[in-house]
């Protein structure tokens, strides 16, 4: 079994009410379980965010070294105009 270290935290009254409410309804057995679950969720989201940033950096580096010709701004704008024109026509607004 993993050992646990006890710490003290300060929360605003609104958060304390949420934690106590989760325990009172039986969703969690203790305030500690609520906080542990919240920290697990935060850790997962933080890890996913960091992974996403790393992937974006990798894509950026690949794009910087890619010597293939890009698409002109005029072509991008033309594509967008055609796309949104089609959406407007499908919606019957034009």
N, C-alpha and C positions, 0 to 999 in steps of 0.2 A: 504494500500500500504506500502511496505517495504521502510524504509528510507535508503538512501545511504550515505556513508561517502566518501569524496573525498580524494584520495591519489595521490602522484606523484611517477612515476616509471621512471627508466632510462633503455632504451633498445639500443642494438647495431643497427647501421644503417640498417642492413639486416632485422631485425625484424620490425623496424619501417616501412620499405618499404612494408613488408607483410601485416601489419595492415592497412596501408593507402590504399594499393591495394584492400584489401577486402572491404573497405568502398567505394572506388572509383567505384568498379564494381557493387555496390548495394547489395552485399552479406550480408553486415551488415549496419545498419543505422549510427553507430558511432564507434569510436575507443574503447570506453568503452564496447560496446557490444562484440567486438572481444575479448577483454581481459576477460570479464565475461565468455564467452563461453569457452575460453581456460582454465580458472580456474575451471569451472565445469568439463571439461574433465580430467584435472589433478587430481581433487578431487576424481572423480570416479576411475581412474586408481590407485591412491594411496590407496584408500579403498580396491579395489580388490586385490592389492598386499599384503596389510596387512592381509586380510582375507586368502589369499593363504599361507602366512607364518604361520598364526595361525593353519591352517589345517595341514600343514606339521609338525609343532611341535606336534600336537595331534597324528598324525600317527607315528611319531618318538617315542613318549612316549609309545604308544600302542605296537610298535615293541620291544622296550626295555624290556617291562614286559611280552611279549609273550614267554611262555616256550616251545612252539611247536618246534620240530626240524627244522632247516633250510635246505636249499638246498646247497649241497657241491659246491665248486668252480669248481670242475671237471665236475659236472653235468651241471652247468650254461654254461661253455665253450663248452661242447659237444652240448648242445641245440643251442648255437649261431653258432657253426660250421655247424650244419645241416641246420639251417635257411639260412645262407649265401650261403651255397652250393646249396640249392634249388633255391635261387634267381639267382645265377650265371648260373645254368643250364637252368632256365626259360628264361634268357636273351640270352642264346646261347653262352656264353663266355667260356664254358668248355665242 
